[in-house]
């Protein structure tokens, strides 16, 4: 199972492997309760900079992030995530406290679409 959480939510045993997917390590975040960090799956700074200032809609943000996920080097990382998910649950961690306005929700849906039925 693929789950998502904000890094500000407490860790739980049911999280499985906790994977931080941000382009930079969050300030004041200790490296406990995080099993791995895949900064390449974070969104580029220009998306962050443009999104909250209404220069980019959420739909455009999602479109640009999905384009990033289509890059060959990113596809390799996604395949690794899917392999990890076959062994245990994974939880994708992002900074935003708002689930449906965070790239982790886009990544979760993208990965779920890659899982064969």
Secondary structure, 3 states (H helix, E strand, C coil): CEEEEECCCCCCHHHCEEEECCCCCCCCCCCCCCCEECHHHCCCHHHHHHHHHHHCCHHHHHHHHHHHHCCHHHHHHHHHHHHHHHHCCEEEEECCCCHHHCHHHHHHHHHHHHCCC
